[in-house]
Amino acid sequence: MRHVKHNHKLGVKTAHRKALVANLAAALLRHGRIRTTLPKAKALRPFIEKIITQAKRAKSAGGAAALHYKRTALARVRDVEAIDLLFNEKVEEFMNRNGGYTRIYKLVKRVGDAADMAIIELIPGDDTGYSKKKKGKAAKDDSAGETEEVTEVEAVEAEEVESTSDETAEPEAAVETPEDSAEEETDKKD
């Protein structure tokens, strides 16, 4: 049976696919973010996450085991500079993360052939990600509290804007109302 043995084929032969994913991984490690087609980004994600996990294991193992992990990663990525960058510098960012080292953003379709485009990027180490939404009554209670906080913040910002505008605004010219003009006329008659 072939349960859970999905492989992104990408419409090319095995050797071409391995070279393609290796080149994409090297570019991602060097630049931190690349723009490619959505199927290629989805194929790259599990590949690069396994390489980053090897770098983490090498960092914690040290010695001969670290060298082994580095060589196996180099055999798959085939770019010495990119692997050195990952194993020596970037691995520190991922030491406190348990997976999920990449993020894929979908873009609009490419103009020439209408291919689905995407950006895949390495997630910074201090990124907390998205918070999960709560279901049921607790979510409603929390959302009510959030709106109150937002209105308080907006009120404070509005007060700040008014105070700064009062200081910088020029004095307004006196506007004469009908009552004022009536009083002036009566003063003139007396």
C-alpha positions in Angstrom: 0.0 0.0 0.0 1.1 3.5 -0.6 -0.5 5.3 2.3 1.1 8.7 3.2 3.7 8.4 0.4 2.8 11.5 -1.5 5.6 13.1 -3.5 5.4 16.3 -5.4 6.2 15.2 -9.0 6.3 18.7 -10.6 5.9 17.2 -14.0 9.6 16.4 -14.4 11.8 13.3 -14.0 13.4 12.4 -10.7 16.9 13.8 -11.3 15.4 17.0 -12.6 13.1 17.3 -9.6 15.9 16.7 -7.1 18.1 19.3 -8.8 15.2 21.8 -9.0 14.4 21.5 -5.3 18.0 21.6 -4.3 18.5 24.9 -6.2 15.3 26.4 -4.7 16.5 25.4 -1.2 19.9 27.0 -1.8 18.3 30.2 -3.0 15.9 30.2 0.0 18.8 29.7 2.5 20.8 32.5 0.9 18.0 35.1 0.5 15.5 34.1 3.1 12.6 34.6 0.7 12.0 33.6 -2.9 9.2 33.9 -5.4 8.3 30.8 -7.3 5.2 28.9 -8.5 2.9 27.5 -5.8 3.5 23.8 -6.6 7.3 24.3 -6.4 6.9 26.1 -3.1 4.8 23.3 -1.7 7.4 20.8 -2.9 10.2 22.9 -1.3 8.6 23.2 2.1 9.1 19.6 3.4 12.5 19.4 1.8 13.9 22.5 3.4 12.3 21.8 6.8 14.1 18.4 6.9 17.4 20.2 6.2 16.8 22.8 8.9 16.0 19.9 11.3 19.4 18.3 10.4 21.1 21.6 11.2 19.4 21.8 14.6 20.5 18.2 15.4 24.0 19.0 14.3 24.1 22.0 16.6 23.0 20.0 19.6 25.1 16.9 18.8 28.5 18.4 18.1 31.6 16.5 17.0 31.4 13.6 14.5 27.6 13.6 14.5 27.5 17.2 13.5 29.8 16.5 10.6 27.6 13.6 9.5 24.5 15.8 9.5 26.2 18.5 7.6 27.5 16.1 4.9 24.0 14.5 4.5 22.5 18.0 4.1 25.2 18.9 1.6 24.5 15.8 -0.4 20.9 16.9 -0.8 21.2 20.6 -1.3 24.6 20.5 -3.2 25.6 24.1 -2.3 28.5 24.5 0.1 27.9 28.2 0.8 24.2 27.8 1.5 24.8 24.9 3.9 27.6 26.7 5.7 25.3 29.7 6.1 22.6 27.5 7.5 24.7 25.4 9.9 26.9 28.2 11.1 24.6 31.3 11.3 20.9 30.7 10.7 20.5 27.6 12.8 20.4 29.8 16.0 17.1 31.3 14.8 15.4 27.9 14.7 16.7 26.3 17.9 13.5 27.2 19.9 11.0 26.3 17.1 9.6 22.8 16.8 9.0 22.7 13.0 7.2 25.2 10.8 10.3 27.0 9.6 8.7 28.3 6.4 5.7 30.2 5.4 4.0 30.3 2.0 2.1 33.3 0.7 -0.1 32.9 -2.4 0.2 35.7 -5.0 -1.8 36.6 -8.1 -1.4 34.4 -11.2 1.5 35.0 -13.5 0.7 37.0 -16.6 2.3 34.9 -19.2 0.8 31.5 -18.5 -1.5 32.1 -15.6 0.5 29.9 -13.2 -0.2 30.1 -9.5 2.6 32.1 -7.9 3.7 32.1 -4.3 6.4 33.5 -2.0 8.1 31.1 0.4 10.1 32.5 3.2 12.0 31.4 6.3 10.1 32.5 9.4 12.1 34.6 11.8 13.0 33.1 15.2 11.0 35.7 17.2 7.8 35.3 15.1 5.0 33.9 17.2 2.7 33.1 14.3 -1.0 33.3 14.2 -3.2 32.8 17.3 -5.8 30.0 17.1 -9.4 31.2 17.1 -11.5 30.1 20.1 -14.9 28.5 19.5 -18.1 29.0 21.3 -19.1 31.3 24.1 -15.5 32.0 25.2 -14.7 33.4 21.8 -17.7 35.8 22.0 -16.6 37.0 25.5 -13.0 37.6 24.3 -14.1 39.4 21.2 -16.3 41.8 23.3 -13.3 42.6 25.5 -11.2 43.2 22.5 -13.6 45.8 21.1 -13.7 47.6 24.4 -9.9 47.8 24.3 -9.9 49.1 20.8 -12.4 51.8 21.5 -10.3 53.0 24.5 -7.2 53.1 22.3 -9.1 55.0 19.6 -10.4 57.5 22.2 -6.9 58.1 23.5 -5.6 58.6 20.0 -8.4 61.0 19.2 -7.7 63.1 22.3 -4.0 63.3 21.3 -4.9 64.4 17.8 -7.3 67.0 19.1 -4.7 68.4 21.6 -2.0 68.6 18.9 -4.4 70.2 16.4 -5.5 72.8 19.0 -1.9 73.8 19.6 -1.0 74.1 16.0 -4.3 75.5 14.7 -4.6 79.2 14.1 -7.2 81.1 16.1 -10.5 81.1 14.4 -12.1 84.4 13.4 -15.1 85.4 15.4 -18.3 84.4 13.8 -21.2 86.8 14.3 -24.5 85.3 15.2 -27.9 87.0 14.7 -28.3 87.4 18.5 -24.9 89.3 18.7 -25.9 91.6 15.8 -29.2 92.3 17.5 -27.5 93.3 20.7 -25.1 95.6 18.9 -28.0 97.4 17.2 -29.7 98.0 20.5 -26.5 99.3 21.9 -26.2 101.7 19.0 -29.7 103.0 19.6 -29.1 103.8 23.2 
